[in-house]
Amino acid sequence: MSSMNVVVLIGRVVGPPELRYTPGGKAVAQFTIAVDRTRGSKNAQEKETDFVPVVAWERLAEICNEFLSKGKLISIQGALRTRTYETQ
């Protein structure tokens, strides 16, 4: 059996997308969305917010740059990728 990596998020755009181009000419847009969730019992629920960085490529990056703005509610479907790095 193979595995599957699919994530669906609904949240609000934190700020305008940052559009740039790679040396090869591919468009890349980066932005962050805020996703709210609640935890706890029905009587004592706490609201928590996760800030999720999003990266879009090529034509989708250009569309994001054109239509997304701070506070806009959006739905995103994609694959979850994690990165690790070491500092000096």
N, C-alpha and C positions, 0 to 999 in steps of 0.2 A: 504494500500500500504506500502510495506517495503522500507527501505532506502538502499543505496549502498555506500560503501567506497572503491573506486578504484582510484589509482593514477598512472600515467605513466610519468616518467621523462627521459629525455635524457640529459646527461651531461658528464663531464670529472672527472675522479678520481683524488682527490686532493693529496692523498698519499697512500702508500701501506696499505692493510687491516691489522688490528690487530686481529690475531686469538688466541683464548683462549678456554679453556674447563671448563664447569661447574663441580662442585663436582660429579654430576651424569654421567659425561663423554660426554655430548653433546657439539659439537663444536659451537662456536659463533664467527662471524667475524664482526668487526665494521670498517667502513670507511666513508668518506665524498665525495660527488660529488658536483661539481660546475655547476649550471644550469644558462645559460645566457638568458636574455630576454631584449626586447627593449620596451620603452614607449615613448609617445609623438607623435607628428604629423610626416608626411612623411618628412618635411623639417628640423625638429629639433628632431631627435631621440636620446634618451639617452640609453646607454647600462648599464644594471644592472645585477649583479650576485648574486644568492642565493646559499648559502652553506647548503646542506641538509645532515644530518647524516643518515646513512643506517646501518641496522642490519640484518644479514643473519644467519640462524640457520642450524645446522646439516650438511648434505652432501653439501648443497649449500654454506655454510660458507667455507668448505674446497676447493670447486671449486673456489670461489672468491679469496681465499688466493693464490691459485696456478696460476691463470690466470690474475688477475688484477694488474696493476701497475700505477704509477703516470702518468697522462696525457691521459690515455686510454679512448676513447669515449665509453660509455655504455648506454644501455636502461634498465630501471628498471620498473617493474610493481608490485604494492603491495598495502597494506592498509596504510592509514595515521593514525599515533597514536601520540597523544600529551601527555606530562607529565607535572605535576605541582609539585613544591616542595617549602618548606619554609626554609629560612635560619634563623640562630639564631640572 
